[in-house]
């Protein structure tokens, strides 16, 4: 009877460190191609698996061997990979669930790149009119309870956070225009008075 996996390229493999006996287990549609991809990134120190990359840097490529554990159909790869992971418990696998990144820590370099991409994405973007309107409506509806008074500690913290900050003439003008026609409540006036006294005391020290 002919072996159904005789001409398959897909299967489960092991990257063995011949020096210490540790290994990595993976699966691929084309094992030979996957091995070339591993070596390409490992030699350039760009491999996603930090454990394997560190070992490669320490022991060099001559210390590693690519071993086919079994050939199987493509739709069975994850099932068979999980079988070998459970049985052999590979030391170089970041996650012990086939096809999953669960529990794998994100490298700091990746976090930094995500942050940079987010900044670039937002730079120069203009807020849509409907978005502005929704934000203004949400702020108006965010009413504090009647009789609410901000504690002196909170006022002091806010003043400390703003101490030393300078506002441009344009910003000051905008703030002045925004205040025109606004009627302050007695509570707000009291808070403004307290804030002014605290600011005055901090300036004369």
C-alpha positions as CSV (number, residue, x, y, z in Angstrom):
1,X,0.0,0.0,0.0
2,X,1.4,3.4,-1.0
3,X,2.2,5.8,1.8
4,X,-0.2,8.8,1.6
5,X,2.5,11.2,2.9
6,X,5.3,10.0,0.6
7,X,5.4,13.2,-1.6
8,X,4.3,15.8,1.0
9,X,6.3,18.9,1.8
10,X,4.1,19.8,4.7
11,X,4.8,18.5,8.2
12,X,6.2,18.9,11.7
13,X,9.9,19.8,12.2
14,X,12.4,20.2,15.0
15,X,15.3,22.6,15.2
16,X,17.8,20.9,17.4
17,X,20.6,22.5,19.3
18,X,23.2,19.7,19.2
19,X,25.3,21.2,22.0
20,X,22.7,21.2,24.8
21,X,19.9,19.1,23.3
22,X,17.3,21.8,23.4
23,X,15.0,22.3,20.5
24,X,12.2,24.2,18.8
25,X,9.1,22.6,17.3
26,X,7.1,24.0,14.4
27,X,5.0,23.1,11.4
28,X,5.0,24.3,7.8
29,X,3.4,23.8,4.4
30,X,6.9,23.5,3.0
31,X,9.5,22.4,5.5
32,X,12.5,23.2,3.3
33,X,11.3,26.7,2.6
34,X,10.5,27.2,6.3
35,X,14.1,26.2,7.3
36,X,15.5,28.7,4.8
37,X,13.3,31.4,6.3
38,X,14.4,30.5,9.9
39,X,18.1,30.7,8.9
40,X,17.6,33.9,7.0
41,X,16.2,35.7,10.1
42,X,18.5,34.0,12.6
43,X,21.6,35.0,10.7
44,X,20.4,38.6,10.5
45,X,19.3,38.6,14.1
46,X,15.7,39.5,13.2
47,X,14.0,36.3,14.3
48,X,10.8,36.7,16.2
49,X,11.7,34.0,18.7
50,X,14.0,35.5,21.3
51,X,14.9,32.1,22.8
52,X,16.0,30.6,19.5
53,X,17.7,33.8,18.4
54,X,19.8,34.0,21.6
55,X,20.8,30.4,21.3
56,X,21.8,30.8,17.6
57,X,23.9,33.9,18.5
58,X,25.7,31.9,21.2
59,X,26.3,28.5,19.5
60,X,26.3,29.5,15.8
61,X,24.6,27.8,12.9
62,X,26.8,24.8,12.9
63,X,25.4,23.7,16.2
64,X,21.8,23.4,14.9
65,X,20.1,20.7,12.9
66,X,16.7,20.7,11.1
67,X,14.9,17.4,11.6
68,X,11.5,16.4,10.1
69,X,9.4,14.7,12.8
70,X,6.7,13.7,10.5
71,X,5.0,14.6,7.2
72,X,1.2,15.2,7.3
73,X,-1.6,16.8,5.4
74,X,-1.9,20.6,5.7
75,X,-5.2,20.4,7.5
76,X,-3.6,18.3,10.2
77,X,-0.6,20.5,10.9
78,X,-1.8,22.2,14.0
79,X,-3.2,19.0,15.5
80,X,0.1,17.1,14.9
81,X,2.3,20.1,16.0
82,X,0.3,20.2,19.3
83,X,0.9,16.5,19.7
84,X,4.7,16.9,19.4
85,X,4.7,20.0,21.7
86,X,2.8,18.1,24.4
87,X,5.0,15.1,24.1
88,X,8.5,16.7,23.8
89,X,7.9,20.0,25.6
90,X,10.4,22.1,23.5
91,X,12.5,24.6,25.4
92,X,12.8,27.1,22.6
93,X,9.0,27.5,21.9
94,X,7.7,30.8,23.3
95,X,4.1,29.4,23.4
96,X,3.1,25.8,24.1
97,X,-0.1,26.1,22.1
98,X,0.3,25.4,18.4
99,X,-0.6,28.4,16.2
100,X,-1.1,30.6,19.2
101,X,0.7,33.7,20.5
102,X,-1.0,33.4,23.9
103,X,1.5,34.2,26.7
104,X,4.2,35.4,24.4
105,X,5.6,38.7,25.6
106,X,5.8,41.5,23.0
107,X,9.4,42.8,22.5
108,X,10.0,46.4,23.5
109,X,11.1,47.2,20.0
110,X,7.7,46.0,18.7
111,X,5.9,48.2,21.3
112,X,8.1,51.2,20.3
113,X,7.2,50.6,16.6
114,X,3.5,50.5,17.4
115,X,3.8,53.8,19.3
116,X,5.7,55.5,16.4
117,X,3.1,54.2,13.8
118,X,0.3,55.6,16.0
119,X,1.9,59.0,16.2
120,X,2.5,59.1,12.4
121,X,-1.1,58.0,11.8
122,X,-2.5,60.8,14.0
123,X,-0.2,63.6,12.9
124,X,-1.9,66.1,10.6
125,X,-5.3,64.5,11.0
126,X,-8.3,66.8,11.2
127,X,-11.2,65.9,13.5
128,X,-14.5,65.4,11.6
129,X,-17.3,67.9,12.5
130,X,-19.6,65.2,13.7
131,X,-16.8,63.9,16.0
132,X,-16.3,67.4,17.5
133,X,-20.0,67.8,18.0
134,X,-20.3,64.4,19.8
135,X,-17.4,65.4,22.1
136,X,-18.9,68.8,22.9
137,X,-22.2,67.1,23.7
138,X,-20.6,64.6,25.9
139,X,-18.8,67.3,27.9
140,X,-22.0,69.3,28.4
141,X,-23.8,66.2,29.7
142,X,-21.0,65.4,32.1
143,X,-22.5,67.5,34.9
144,X,-21.2,67.3,38.5
145,X,-23.6,66.6,41.3
146,X,-25.3,69.6,42.9
147,X,-23.2,71.0,45.7
148,X,-20.0,69.5,44.4
149,X,-16.9,71.2,45.8
150,X,-13.4,70.5,44.7
151,X,-11.1,69.8,47.6
152,X,-8.2,72.1,48.4
153,X,-5.9,69.2,47.8
154,X,-7.2,68.7,44.3
155,X,-6.8,72.4,43.6
156,X,-3.3,72.3,44.9
157,X,-2.4,69.3,42.7
158,X,-3.7,71.0,39.6
159,X,-1.8,74.2,40.4
160,X,1.4,72.2,41.0
161,X,0.9,70.3,37.7
162,X,0.6,73.6,35.8
163,X,3.4,75.5,37.6
164,X,6.1,76.7,35.2
165,X,3.9,76.2,32.1
166,X,3.8,79.1,29.7
167,X,0.8,79.9,27.4
168,X,1.2,81.5,24.1
169,X,-0.6,84.8,23.3
170,X,-2.9,82.9,21.0
171,X,-3.9,80.4,23.7
172,X,-4.5,83.2,26.2
173,X,-6.7,85.0,23.8
174,X,-8.7,81.9,23.1
175,X,-9.2,81.3,26.8
176,X,-10.3,84.9,27.3
177,X,-12.8,84.6,24.5
178,X,-14.1,81.3,25.8
179,X,-14.8,82.9,29.3
180,X,-16.8,85.9,27.9
181,X,-20.4,85.7,28.7
182,X,-20.0,82.8,31.1
183,X,-21.7,83.1,34.5
184,X,-19.8,81.3,37.2
185,X,-21.6,79.6,40.1
186,X,-20.8,80.6,43.7
187,X,-19.0,77.3,44.1
188,X,-16.8,77.9,41.1
189,X,-16.1,81.4,42.2
190,X,-15.0,80.1,45.6
191,X,-12.7,77.5,43.9
192,X,-11.2,80.3,41.7
193,X,-10.5,82.4,44.8
194,X,-8.8,79.5,46.6
195,X,-6.7,78.7,43.5
196,X,-5.6,82.4,43.3
197,X,-4.6,82.4,46.9
198,X,-2.6,79.2,46.6
199,X,-0.9,80.5,43.5
200,X,-0.1,83.7,45.2
201,X,1.4,81.9,48.2
202,X,3.5,79.6,46.0
203,X,4.9,82.6,44.1
204,X,6.0,84.6,47.2
205,X,7.8,81.6,48.8
